[in-house]
Amino acid sequence: MTTRSATRPGLVLLGAGLACAAGLLPAGLGLASAQAQTRGPAQAAVALPRIGVLKVGGDALVKEGGLSASWVLEHDGVIQVALAGDRIGVLTGDGKAWVKEGGLSTNWVLEHDGGVKRLALSGDRIGVITGDGKAWVKEGGLSANWVLEHDGGVKQLALSGDRIGVLTADGRAWVKEGGLSANWVLEHDSVKQLALSGDRIGVVRADGVALVKEGGLSATWVTENTAVKQLVLAGNRIGVVRSGGAALVKEGGLSATWVTENLNVLELALAGKRIGVLKVTGEALVKEGGLSATWVTENTGVIDIALSSGAD
């Protein structure tokens, strides 16, 4: 996912922390191609890596390819942007969730028109949290049917591969693995944020301690950091934003060494070999390659950032 795979504290948690956001109907509304509509679970398309930003005025911009690629205006009046593979999703201020599949100029498809509070994408799955706290997920083409996943005051929804995670209002983190009708497993309580990537599950407890487990749903938790505002997982990388605004990333095993990536950070995003940060100044920076790669300023006046490796 990236769902943003990274959730911004105070912006995205579908409640668990990151800000949601709003807008106009898209121009050129229409159906995606027949191929996109019938694409099955094992056929999620691979795209070039993408960067998405949400500007202060509600414009959602996406670029594809290198860090110096040109921006494309995808939608206005937006309150959240999400990226995964060749899919782009936006949540508009009227609570509508729109997704497009394929190139940056393909047509938008209205996915949900029921007071959506948060949108999540991963592979061929789309998830939403509606205003009544229900979590819904669909799998396959953009016209697939919605399945009610949880009806218990859901604050955050996370998708990764064949895993679905929810954080409920009582601070419990639940994860299921397999089909949409698989059983939920209680992973942790007293949680304020949940993150998923591959076979890793991460939580930030109410006391700011970040824990990550690797392997099966019953694997053992490892303490990763403390005083954490945001936890991000992607591949073999783990990232945190600490209470003072320092963004740290580690690569490799759960016991790898942390590297300080940037300071005065509001939000951190990870995807593939890219790291993105949103600074308190509204600057969106992205680096590509190793943890010591050079930062590139991607945009300014930004309130949200999303990354996609193209294969997520």
C-alpha positions as protocol buffer text, in pm:
chain_id: "A"
residue {
  index: 1
  type: MET
  ca { x: 0 y: 0 z: 0 }
}
residue {
  index: 2
  type: THR
  ca { x: 76 y: 294 z: -15 }
}
residue {
  index: 3
  type: THR
  ca { x: -146 y: 385 z: 60 }
}
residue {
  index: 4
  type: ARG
  ca { x: -39 y: 592 z: 128 }
}
residue {
  index: 5
  type: SER
  ca { x: 114 y: 343 z: 298 }
}
residue {
  index: 6
  type: ALA
  ca { x: 227 y: 617 z: 517 }
}
residue {
  index: 7
  type: THR
  ca { x: -35 y: 781 z: 725 }
}
residue {
  index: 8
  type: ARG
  ca { x: 29 y: 1132 z: 839 }
}
residue {
  index: 9
  type: PRO
  ca { x: -26 y: 1194 z: 1208 }
}
residue {
  index: 10
  type: GLY
  ca { x: -307 y: 1439 z: 1231 }
}
residue {
  index: 11
  type: LEU
  ca { x: -387 y: 1387 z: 867 }
}
residue {
  index: 12
  type: VAL
  ca { x: -443 y: 1032 z: 766 }
}
residue {
  index: 13
  type: LEU
  ca { x: -546 y: 780 z: 1017 }
}
residue {
  index: 14
  type: LEU
  ca { x: -890 y: 765 z: 879 }
}
residue {
  index: 15
  type: GLY
  ca { x: -905 y: 876 z: 1220 }
}
residue {
  index: 16
  type: ALA
  ca { x: -584 y: 729 z: 1350 }
}
residue {
  index: 17
  type: GLY
  ca { x: -391 y: 1036 z: 1274 }
}
residue {
  index: 18
  type: LEU
  ca { x: -361 y: 1175 z: 923 }
}
residue {
  index: 19
  type: ALA
  ca { x: -571 y: 1460 z: 787 }
}
residue {
  index: 20
  type: CYS
  ca { x: -845 y: 1379 z: 535 }
}
residue {
  index: 21
  type: ALA
  ca { x: -934 y: 1617 z: 249 }
}
residue {
  index: 22
  type: ALA
  ca { x: -1210 y: 1762 z: -53 }
}
residue {
  index: 23
  type: GLY
  ca { x: -1351 y: 1867 z: -410 }
}
residue {
  index: 24
  type: LEU
  ca { x: -1509 y: 1923 z: -756 }
}
residue {
  index: 25
  type: LEU
  ca { x: -1626 y: 1648 z: -987 }
}
residue {
  index: 26
  type: PRO
  ca { x: -1357 y: 1535 z: -1231 }
}
residue {
  index: 27
  type: ALA
  ca { x: -1363 y: 1634 z: -1593 }
}
residue {
  index: 28
  type: GLY
  ca { x: -1388 y: 1357 z: -1849 }
}
residue {
  index: 29
  type: LEU
  ca { x: -1578 y: 1124 z: -1615 }
}
residue {
  index: 30
  type: GLY
  ca { x: -1613 y: 779 z: -1763 }
}
residue {
  index: 31
  type: LEU
  ca { x: -1540 y: 411 z: -1737 }
}
residue {
  index: 32
  type: ALA
  ca { x: -1193 y: 265 z: -1741 }
}
residue {
  index: 33
  type: SER
  ca { x: -1090 y: 36 z: -2023 }
}
residue {
  index: 34
  type: ALA
  ca { x: -1240 y: -312 z: -2050 }
}
residue {
  index: 35
  type: GLN
  ca { x: -902 y: -457 z: -1964 }
}
residue {
  index: 36
  type: ALA
  ca { x: -880 y: -252 z: -1646 }
}
residue {
  index: 37
  type: GLN
  ca { x: -1238 y: -333 z: -1550 }
}
residue {
  index: 38
  type: THR
  ca { x: -1180 y: -709 z: -1574 }
}
residue {
  index: 39
  type: ARG
  ca { x: -831 y: -725 z: -1427 }
}
residue {
  index: 40
  type: GLY
  ca { x: -817 y: -996 z: -1164 }
}
residue {
  index: 41
  type: PRO
  ca { x: -633 y: -1026 z: -833 }
}
residue {
  index: 42
  type: ALA
  ca { x: -323 y: -1182 z: -987 }
}
residue {
  index: 43
  type: GLN
  ca { x: -305 y: -924 z: -1264 }
}
residue {
  index: 44
  type: ALA
  ca { x: -240 y: -599 z: -1082 }
}
residue {
  index: 45
  type: ALA
  ca { x: -54 y: -384 z: -1330 }
}
residue {
  index: 46
  type: VAL
  ca { x: 298 y: -255 z: -1281 }
}
residue {
  index: 47
  type: ALA
  ca { x: 353 y: 113 z: -1350 }
}
residue {
  index: 48
  type: LEU
  ca { x: 639 y: 357 z: -1332 }
}
residue {
  index: 49
  type: PRO
  ca { x: 703 y: 492 z: -982 }
}
residue {
  index: 50
  type: ARG
  ca { x: 474 y: 781 z: -896 }
}
residue {
  index: 51
  type: ILE
  ca { x: 469 y: 1077 z: -659 }
}
residue {
  index: 52
  type: GLY
  ca { x: 149 y: 1248 z: -558 }
}
residue {
  index: 53
  type: VAL
  ca { x: 95 y: 1570 z: -367 }
}
residue {
  index: 54
  type: LEU
  ca { x: -208 y: 1751 z: -237 }
}
residue {
  index: 55
  type: LYS
  ca { x: -174 y: 2127 z: -255 }
}
residue {
  index: 56
  type: VAL
  ca { x: -314 y: 2376 z: -5 }
}
residue {
  index: 57
  type: GLY
  ca { x: -595 y: 2472 z: -244 }
}
residue {
  index: 58
  type: GLY
  ca { x: -712 y: 2112 z: -293 }
}
residue {
  index: 59
  type: ASP
  ca { x: -536 y: 2032 z: -622 }
}
residue {
  index: 60
  type: ALA
  ca { x: -408 y: 1674 z: -649 }
}
residue {
  index: 61
  type: LEU
  ca { x: -97 y: 1647 z: -868 }
}
residue {
  index: 62
  type: VAL
  ca { x: 81 y: 1329 z: -975 }
}
residue {
  index: 63
  type: LYS
  ca { x: 407 y: 1271 z: -1161 }
}
residue {
  index: 64
  type: GLU
  ca { x: 534 y: 947 z: -1308 }
}
residue {
  index: 65
  type: GLY
  ca { x: 890 y: 832 z: -1369 }
}
residue {
  index: 66
  type: GLY
  ca { x: 1198 y: 1023 z: -1256 }
}
residue {
  index: 67
  type: LEU
  ca { x: 1211 y: 1278 z: -978 }
}
residue {
  index: 68
  type: SER
  ca { x: 1228 y: 1557 z: -1236 }
}
residue {
  index: 69
  type: ALA
  ca { x: 921 y: 1444 z: -1432 }
}
residue {
  index: 70
  type: SER
  ca { x: 643 y: 1694 z: -1497 }
}
residue {
  index: 71
  type: TRP
  ca { x: 340 y: 1724 z: -1273 }
}
residue {
  index: 72
  type: VAL
  ca { x: -8 y: 1643 z: -1402 }
}
residue {
  index: 73
  type: LEU
  ca { x: -317 y: 1793 z: -1239 }
}
residue {
  index: 74
  type: GLU
  ca { x: -537 y: 1495 z: -1161 }
}
residue {
  index: 75
  type: HIS
  ca { x: -829 y: 1648 z: -971 }
}
residue {
  index: 76
  type: ASP
  ca { x: -928 y: 1957 z: -778 }
}
residue {
  index: 77
  type: GLY
  ca { x: -1128 y: 1996 z: -457 }
}
residue {
  index: 78
  type: VAL
  ca { x: -942 y: 1700 z: -307 }
}
residue {
  index: 79
  type: ILE
  ca { x: -882 y: 1612 z: 59 }
}
residue {
  index: 80
  type: GLN
  ca { x: -682 y: 1290 z: 12 }
}
residue {
  index: 81
  type: VAL
  ca { x: -474 y: 1134 z: -265 }
}
residue {
  index: 82
  type: ALA
  ca { x: -373 y: 766 z: -275 }
}
residue {
  index: 83
  type: LEU
  ca { x: -144 y: 575 z: -512 }
}
residue {
  index: 84
  type: ALA
  ca { x: -86 y: 204 z: -579 }
}
residue {
  index: 85
  type: GLY
  ca { x: 57 y: 44 z: -893 }
}
residue {
  index: 86
  type: ASP
  ca { x: -119 y: 203 z: -1191 }
}
residue {
  index: 87
  type: ARG
  ca { x: -411 y: 323 z: -981 }
}
residue {
  index: 88
  type: ILE
  ca { x: -471 y: 674 z: -849 }
}
residue {
  index: 89
  type: GLY
  ca { x: -741 y: 749 z: -598 }
}
residue {
  index: 90
  type: VAL
  ca { x: -878 y: 1076 z: -464 }
}
residue {
  index: 91
  type: LEU
  ca { x: -1129 y: 1159 z: -196 }
}
residue {
  index: 92
  type: THR
  ca { x: -1319 y: 1478 z: -261 }
}
residue {
  index: 93
  type: GLY
  ca { x: -1468 y: 1716 z: -8 }
}
residue {
  index: 94
  type: ASP
  ca { x: -1820 y: 1590 z: -73 }
}
residue {
  index: 95
  type: GLY
  ca { x: -1722 y: 1244 z: 53 }
}
residue {
  index: 96
  type: LYS
  ca { x: -1690 y: 1078 z: -287 }
}
residue {
  index: 97
  type: ALA
  ca { x: -1411 y: 832 z: -363 }
}
residue {
  index: 98
  type: TRP
  ca { x: -1281 y: 827 z: -721 }
}
residue {
  index: 99
  type: VAL
  ca { x: -1024 y: 589 z: -871 }
}
residue {
  index: 100
  type: LYS
  ca { x: -858 y: 577 z: -1211 }
}
residue {
  index: 101
  type: GLU
  ca { x: -651 y: 294 z: -1355 }
}
residue {
  index: 102
  type: GLY
  ca { x: -380 y: 309 z: -1620 }
}
residue {
  index: 103
  type: GLY
  ca { x: -213 y: 628 z: -1741 }
}
residue {
  index: 104
  type: LEU
  ca { x: -227 y: 966 z: -1572 }
}
residue {
  index: 105
  type: SER
  ca { x: -489 y: 1089 z: -1819 }
}
residue {
  index: 106
  type: THR
  ca { x: -736 y: 800 z: -1792 }
}
residue {
  index: 107
  type: ASN
  ca { x: -1096 y: 860 z: -1685 }
}
residue {
  index: 108
  type: TRP
  ca { x: -1214 y: 864 z: -1326 }
}
residue {
  index: 109
  type: VAL
  ca { x: -1457 y: 605 z: -1192 }
}
residue {
  index: 110
  type: LEU
  ca { x: -1682 y: 686 z: -898 }
}
residue {
  index: 111
  type: GLU
  ca { x: -1616 y: 411 z: -648 }
}
residue {
  index: 112
  type: HIS
  ca { x: -1824 y: 516 z: -350 }
}
residue {
  index: 113
  type: ASP
  ca { x: -2074 y: 795 z: -290 }
}
residue {
  index: 114
  type: GLY
  ca { x: -2160 y: 736 z: 73 }
}
residue {
  index: 115
  type: GLY
  ca { x: -1988 y: 993 z: 289 }
}
residue {
  index: 116
  type: VAL
  ca { x: -1640 y: 844 z: 262 }
}
residue {
  index: 117
  type: LYS
  ca { x: -1390 y: 955 z: 527 }
}
residue {
  index: 118
  type: ARG
  ca { x: -1083 y: 773 z: 405 }
}
residue {
  index: 119
  type: LEU
  ca { x: -960 y: 586 z: 97 }
}
residue {
  index: 120
  type: ALA
  ca { x: -696 y: 310 z: 75 }
}
residue {
  index: 121
  type: LEU
  ca { x: -541 y: 134 z: -226 }
}
residue {
  index: 122
  type: SER
  ca { x: -319 y: -174 z: -256 }
}
residue {
  index: 123
  type: GLY
  ca { x: -277 y: -397 z: -560 }
}
residue {
  index: 124
  type: ASP
  ca { x: -625 y: -473 z: -694 }
}
residue {
  index: 125
  type: ARG
  ca { x: -795 y: -387 z: -365 }
}
residue {
  index: 126
  type: ILE
  ca { x: -973 y: -63 z: -281 }
}
residue {
  index: 127
  type: GLY
  ca { x: -1090 y: 20 z: 68 }
}
residue {
  index: 128
  type: VAL
  ca { x: -1295 y: 298 z: 222 }
}
residue {
  index: 129
  type: ILE
  ca { x: -1411 y: 402 z: 566 }
}
residue {
  index: 130
  type: THR
  ca { x: -1755 y: 557 z: 561 }
}
residue {
  index: 131
  type: GLY
  ca { x: -1889 y: 820 z: 797 }
}
residue {
  index: 132
  type: ASP
  ca { x: -2066 y: 558 z: 1009 }
}
residue {
  index: 133
  type: GLY
  ca { x: -1733 y: 393 z: 1093 }
}
residue {
  index: 134
  type: LYS
  ca { x: -1773 y: 96 z: 861 }
}
residue {
  index: 135
  type: ALA
  ca { x: -1480 y: -43 z: 660 }
}
residue {
  index: 136
  type: TRP
  ca { x: -1554 y: -168 z: 308 }
}
residue {
  index: 137
  type: VAL
  ca { x: -1313 y: -338 z: 65 }
}
residue {
  index: 138
  type: LYS
  ca { x: -1348 y: -450 z: -296 }
}
residue {
  index: 139
  type: GLU
  ca { x: -1112 y: -675 z: -491 }
}
residue {
  index: 140
  type: GLY
  ca { x: -1056 y: -700 z: -867 }
}
residue {
  index: 141
  type: GLY
  ca { x: -1176 y: -450 z: -1125 }
}
residue {
  index: 142
  type: LEU
  ca { x: -1297 y: -100 z: -1049 }
}
residue {
  index: 143
  type: SER
  ca { x: -1659 y: -219 z: -1080 }
}
residue {
  index: 144
  type: ALA
  ca { x: -1622 y: -505 z: -831 }
}
residue {
  index: 145
  type: ASN
  ca { x: -1871 y: -529 z: -545 }
}
residue {
  index: 146
  type: TRP
  ca { x: -1802 y: -387 z: -201 }
}
residue {
  index: 147
  type: VAL
  ca { x: -1769 y: -623 z: 95 }
}
residue {
  index: 148
  type: LEU
  ca { x: -1833 y: -502 z: 449 }
}
residue {
  index: 149
  type: GLU
  ca { x: -1516 y: -587 z: 639 }
}
residue {
  index: 150
  type: HIS
  ca { x: -1576 y: -434 z: 981 }
}
residue {
  index: 151
  type: ASP
  ca { x: -1871 y: -263 z: 1148 }
}
residue {
  index: 152
  type: GLY
  ca { x: -1718 y: -152 z: 1475 }
}
residue {
  index: 153
  type: GLY
  ca { x: -1628 y: 215 z: 1474 }
}
residue {
  index: 154
  type: VAL
  ca { x: -1327 y: 190 z: 1244 }
}
residue {
  index: 155
  type: LYS
  ca { x: -1076 y: 476 z: 1271 }
}
residue {
  index: 156
  type: GLN
  ca { x: -811 y: 352 z: 1028 }
}
residue {
  index: 157
  type: LEU
  ca { x: -797 y: 105 z: 740 }
}
residue {
  index: 158
  type: ALA
  ca { x: -472 y: -42 z: 603 }
}
residue {
  index: 159
  type: LEU
  ca { x: -425 y: -267 z: 299 }
}
residue {
  index: 160
  type: SER
  ca { x: -117 y: -462 z: 188 }
}
residue {
  index: 161
  type: GLY
  ca { x: -114 y: -767 z: -38 }
}
residue {
  index: 162
  type: ASP
  ca { x: -370 y: -1013 z: 97 }
}
residue {
  index: 163
  type: ARG
  ca { x: -380 y: -848 z: 439 }
}
residue {
  index: 164
  type: ILE
  ca { x: -638 y: -605 z: 567 }
}
residue {
  index: 165
  type: GLY
  ca { x: -600 y: -416 z: 893 }
}
residue {
  index: 166
  type: VAL
  ca { x: -835 y: -197 z: 1090 }
}
residue {
  index: 167
  type: LEU
  ca { x: -793 y: 16 z: 1398 }
}
residue {
  index: 168
  type: THR
  ca { x: -1114 y: 54 z: 1595 }
}
residue {
  index: 169
  type: ALA
  ca { x: -1225 y: 335 z: 1821 }
}
residue {
  index: 170
  type: ASP
  ca { x: -1140 y: 132 z: 2131 }
}
residue {
  index: 171
  type: GLY
  ca { x: -772 y: 126 z: 2028 }
}
residue {
  index: 172
  type: ARG
  ca { x: -765 y: -233 z: 1905 }
}
residue {
  index: 173
  type: ALA
  ca { x: -568 y: -328 z: 1594 }
}
residue {
  index: 174
  type: TRP
  ca { x: -713 y: -620 z: 1398 }
}
residue {
  index: 175
  type: VAL
  ca { x: -560 y: -789 z: 1091 }
}
residue {
  index: 176
  type: LYS
  ca { x: -690 y: -1057 z: 857 }
}
residue {
  index: 177
  type: GLU
  ca { x: -499 y: -1249 z: 593 }
}
residue {
  index: 178
  type: GLY
  ca { x: -629 y: -1413 z: 276 }
}
residue {
  index: 179
  type: GLY
  ca { x: -969 y: -1356 z: 121 }
}
residue {
  index: 180
  type: LEU
  ca { x: -1208 y: -1075 z: 207 }
}
residue {
  index: 181
  type: SER
  ca { x: -1407 y: -1311 z: 428 }
}
residue {
  index: 182
  type: ALA
  ca { x: -1108 y: -1431 z: 634 }
}
residue {
  index: 183
  type: ASN
  ca { x: -1128 y: -1411 z: 1013 }
}
residue {
  index: 184
  type: TRP
  ca { x: -993 y: -1117 z: 1210 }
}
residue {
  index: 185
  type: VAL
  ca { x: -702 y: -1161 z: 1449 }
}
residue {
  index: 186
  type: LEU
  ca { x: -650 y: -917 z: 1736 }
}
residue {
  index: 187
  type: GLU
  ca { x: -292 y: -793 z: 1703 }
}
residue {
  index: 188
  type: HIS
  ca { x: -264 y: -530 z: 1976 }
}
residue {
  index: 189
  type: ASP
  ca { x: -465 y: -300 z: 2200 }
}
residue {
  index: 190
  type: SER
  ca { x: -407 y: 58 z: 2317 }
}
residue {
  index: 191
  type: VAL
  ca { x: -304 y: 148 z: 1959 }
}
residue {
  index: 192
  type: LYS
  ca { x: -314 y: 490 z: 1790 }
}
residue {
  index: 193
  type: GLN
  ca { x: -178 y: 389 z: 1445 }
}
residue {
  index: 194
  type: LEU
  ca { x: -154 y: 72 z: 1239 }
}
residue {
  index: 195
  type: ALA
  ca { x: 76 y: 3 z: 941 }
}
residue {
  index: 196
  type: LEU
  ca { x: 107 y: -295 z: 705 }
}
residue {
  index: 197
  type: SER
  ca { x: 363 y: -394 z: 441 }
}
residue {
  index: 198
  type: GLY
  ca { x: 423 y: -744 z: 307 }
}
residue {
  index: 199
  type: ASP
  ca { x: 458 y: -978 z: 605 }
}
residue {
  index: 200
  type: ARG
  ca { x: 524 y: -691 z: 847 }
}
residue {
  index: 201
  type: ILE
  ca { x: 273 y: -537 z: 1083 }
}
residue {
  index: 202
  type: GLY
  ca { x: 346 y: -222 z: 1280 }
}
residue {
  index: 203
  type: VAL
  ca { x: 164 y: -32 z: 1550 }
}
residue {
  index: 204
  type: VAL
  ca { x: 218 y: 286 z: 1743 }
}
residue {
  index: 205
  type: ARG
  ca { x: 85 y: 245 z: 2093 }
}
residue {
  index: 206
  type: ALA
  ca { x: -95 y: 521 z: 2278 }
}
residue {
  index: 207
  type: ASP
  ca { x: 227 y: 585 z: 2472 }
}
residue {
  index: 208
  type: GLY
  ca { x: 419 y: 653 z: 2147 }
}
residue {
  index: 209
  type: VAL
  ca { x: 610 y: 324 z: 2139 }
}
residue {
  index: 210
  type: ALA
  ca { x: 641 y: 180 z: 1785 }
}
residue {
  index: 211
  type: LEU
  ca { x: 635 y: -200 z: 1755 }
}
residue {
  index: 212
  type: VAL
  ca { x: 682 y: -413 z: 1443 }
}
residue {
  index: 213
  type: LYS
  ca { x: 641 y: -786 z: 1386 }
}
residue {
  index: 214
  type: GLU
  ca { x: 751 y: -990 z: 1086 }
}
residue {
  index: 215
  type: GLY
  ca { x: 607 y: -1319 z: 960 }
}
residue {
  index: 216
  type: GLY
  ca { x: 274 y: -1467 z: 1057 }
}
residue {
  index: 217
  type: LEU
  ca { x: -6 y: -1288 z: 1237 }
}
residue {
  index: 218
  type: SER
  ca { x: 107 y: -1444 z: 1566 }
}
residue {
  index: 219
  type: ALA
  ca { x: 473 y: -1341 z: 1533 }
}
residue {
  index: 220
  type: THR
  ca { x: 648 y: -1167 z: 1823 }
}
residue {
  index: 221
  type: TRP
  ca { x: 653 y: -788 z: 1851 }
}
residue {
  index: 222
  type: VAL
  ca { x: 983 y: -599 z: 1842 }
}
residue {
  index: 223
  type: THR
  ca { x: 1015 y: -250 z: 1992 }
}
residue {
  index: 224
  type: GLU
  ca { x: 1147 y: -19 z: 1720 }
}
residue {
  index: 225
  type: ASN
  ca { x: 1136 y: 334 z: 1863 }
}
residue {
  index: 226
  type: THR
  ca { x: 973 y: 561 z: 2120 }
}
residue {
  index: 227
  type: ALA
  ca { x: 802 y: 902 z: 2121 }
}
residue {
  index: 228
  type: VAL
  ca { x: 667 y: 819 z: 1772 }
}
residue {
  index: 229
  type: LYS
  ca { x: 400 y: 1026 z: 1592 }
}
residue {
  index: 230
  type: GLN
  ca { x: 395 y: 827 z: 1268 }
}
residue {
  index: 231
  type: LEU
  ca { x: 512 y: 480 z: 1161 }
}
residue {
  index: 232
  type: VAL
  ca { x: 564 y: 383 z: 796 }
}
residue {
  index: 233
  type: LEU
  ca { x: 646 y: 40 z: 649 }
}
residue {
  index: 234
  type: ALA
  ca { x: 753 y: -41 z: 291 }
}
residue {
  index: 235
  type: GLY
  ca { x: 946 y: -350 z: 182 }
}
residue {
  index: 236
  type: ASN
  ca { x: 1245 y: -392 z: 413 }
}
residue {
  index: 237
  type: ARG
  ca { x: 1233 y: -31 z: 529 }
}
residue {
  index: 238
  type: ILE
  ca { x: 1080 y: 107 z: 845 }
}
residue {
  index: 239
  type: GLY
  ca { x: 1034 y: 479 z: 901 }
}
residue {
  index: 240
  type: VAL
  ca { x: 918 y: 690 z: 1193 }
}
residue {
  index: 241
  type: VAL
  ca { x: 849 y: 1054 z: 1260 }
}
residue {
  index: 242
  type: ARG
  ca { x: 929 y: 1130 z: 1623 }
}
residue {
  index: 243
  type: SER
  ca { x: 748 y: 1381 z: 1839 }
}
residue {
  index: 244
  type: GLY
  ca { x: 1014 y: 1647 z: 1775 }
}
residue {
  index: 245
  type: GLY
  ca { x: 975 y: 1617 z: 1395 }
}
residue {
  index: 246
  type: ALA
  ca { x: 1282 y: 1403 z: 1321 }
}
residue {
  index: 247
  type: ALA
  ca { x: 1225 y: 1149 z: 1041 }
}
residue {
  index: 248
  type: LEU
  ca { x: 1426 y: 828 z: 1084 }
}
residue {
  index: 249
  type: VAL
  ca { x: 1449 y: 529 z: 848 }
}
residue {
  index: 250
  type: LYS
  ca { x: 1610 y: 187 z: 883 }
}
residue {
  index: 251
  type: GLU
  ca { x: 1668 y: -73 z: 613 }
}
residue {
  index: 252
  type: GLY
  ca { x: 1699 y: -449 z: 651 }
}
residue {
  index: 253
  type: GLY
  ca { x: 1607 y: -652 z: 957 }
}
residue {
  index: 254
  type: LEU
  ca { x: 1398 y: -531 z: 1248 }
}
residue {
  index: 255
  type: SER
  ca { x: 1716 y: -467 z: 1450 }
}
residue {
  index: 256
  type: ALA
  ca { x: 1887 y: -256 z: 1181 }
}
residue {
  index: 257
  type: THR
  ca { x: 2032 y: 83 z: 1272 }
}
residue {
  index: 258
  type: TRP
  ca { x: 1826 y: 399 z: 1238 }
}
residue {
  index: 259
  type: VAL
  ca { x: 1938 y: 679 z: 1006 }
}
residue {
  index: 260
  type: THR
  ca { x: 1815 y: 1036 z: 1056 }
}
residue {
  index: 261
  type: GLU
  ca { x: 1674 y: 1143 z: 720 }
}
residue {
  index: 262
  type: ASN
  ca { x: 1533 y: 1490 z: 785 }
}
residue {
  index: 263
  type: LEU
  ca { x: 1414 y: 1729 z: 1055 }
}
residue {
  index: 264
  type: ASN
  ca { x: 1102 y: 1941 z: 1108 }
}
residue {
  index: 265
  type: VAL
  ca { x: 892 y: 1678 z: 930 }
}
residue {
  index: 266
  type: LEU
  ca { x: 513 y: 1658 z: 935 }
}
residue {
  index: 267
  type: GLU
  ca { x: 474 y: 1341 z: 730 }
}
residue {
  index: 268
  type: LEU
  ca { x: 693 y: 1059 z: 601 }
}
residue {
  index: 269
  type: ALA
  ca { x: 625 y: 836 z: 298 }
}
residue {
  index: 270
  type: LEU
  ca { x: 812 y: 527 z: 175 }
}
residue {
  index: 271
  type: ALA
  ca { x: 782 y: 325 z: -148 }
}
residue {
  index: 272
  type: GLY
  ca { x: 1043 y: 106 z: -313 }
}
residue {
  index: 273
  type: LYS
  ca { x: 1375 y: 288 z: -294 }
}
residue {
  index: 274
  type: ARG
  ca { x: 1214 y: 628 z: -247 }
}
residue {
  index: 275
  type: ILE
  ca { x: 1169 y: 828 z: 70 }
}
residue {
  index: 276
  type: GLY
  ca { x: 946 y: 1132 z: 84 }
}
residue {
  index: 277
  type: VAL
  ca { x: 892 y: 1391 z: 353 }
}
residue {
  index: 278
  type: LEU
  ca { x: 652 y: 1678 z: 399 }
}
residue {
  index: 279
  type: LYS
  ca { x: 821 y: 1957 z: 590 }
}
residue {
  index: 280
  type: VAL
  ca { x: 648 y: 2196 z: 829 }
}
residue {
  index: 281
  type: THR
  ca { x: 717 y: 2464 z: 566 }
}
residue {
  index: 282
  type: GLY
  ca { x: 494 y: 2281 z: 315 }
}
residue {
  index: 283
  type: GLU
  ca { x: 787 y: 2160 z: 105 }
}
residue {
  index: 284
  type: ALA
  ca { x: 764 y: 1807 z: -36 }
}
residue {
  index: 285
  type: LEU
  ca { x: 1106 y: 1643 z: -70 }
}
residue {
  index: 286
  type: VAL
  ca { x: 1188 y: 1303 z: -219 }
}
residue {
  index: 287
  type: LYS
  ca { x: 1510 y: 1104 z: -239 }
}
residue {
  index: 288
  type: GLU
  ca { x: 1579 y: 789 z: -440 }
}
residue {
  index: 289
  type: GLY
  ca { x: 1832 y: 515 z: -375 }
}
residue {
  index: 290
  type: GLY
  ca { x: 2021 y: 458 z: -51 }
}
residue {
  index: 291
  type: LEU
  ca { x: 1935 y: 614 z: 282 }
}
residue {
  index: 292
  type: SER
  ca { x: 2207 y: 876 z: 228 }
}
residue {
  index: 293
  type: ALA
  ca { x: 2085 y: 985 z: -117 }
}
residue {
  index: 294
  type: THR
  ca { x: 2033 y: 1354 z: -191 }
}
residue {
  index: 295
  type: TRP
  ca { x: 1697 y: 1520 z: -139 }
}
residue {
  index: 296
  type: VAL
  ca { x: 1510 y: 1675 z: -431 }
}
residue {
  index: 297
  type: THR
  ca { x: 1246 y: 1944 z: -373 }
}
residue {
  index: 298
  type: GLU
  ca { x: 937 y: 1823 z: -557 }
}
residue {
  index: 299
  type: ASN
  ca { x: 676 y: 2084 z: -474 }
}
residue {
  index: 300
  type: THR
  ca { x: 576 y: 2357 z: -229 }
}
residue {
  index: 301
  type: GLY
  ca { x: 254 y: 2460 z: -60 }
}
residue {
  index: 302
  type: VAL
  ca { x: 182 y: 2090 z: 3 }
}
residue {
  index: 303
  type: ILE
  ca { x: -39 y: 1942 z: 274 }
}
residue {
  index: 304
  type: ASP
  ca { x: -12 y: 1571 z: 187 }
}
residue {
  index: 305
  type: ILE
  ca { x: 232 y: 1346 z: 3 }
}
residue {
  index: 306
  type: ALA
  ca { x: 197 y: 994 z: -141 }
}
residue {
  index: 307
  type: LEU
  ca { x: 446 y: 761 z: -310 }
}
residue {
  index: 308
  type: SER
  ca { x: 405 y: 447 z: -519 }
}
residue {
  index: 309
  type: SER
  ca { x: 680 y: 215 z: -634 }
}
residue {
  index: 310
  type: GLY
  ca { x: 465 y: 117 z: -933 }
}
residue {
  index: 311
  type: ALA
  ca { x: 440 y: -242 z: -817 }
}
residue {
  index: 312
  type: ASP
  ca { x: 253 y: -189 z: -489 }
}
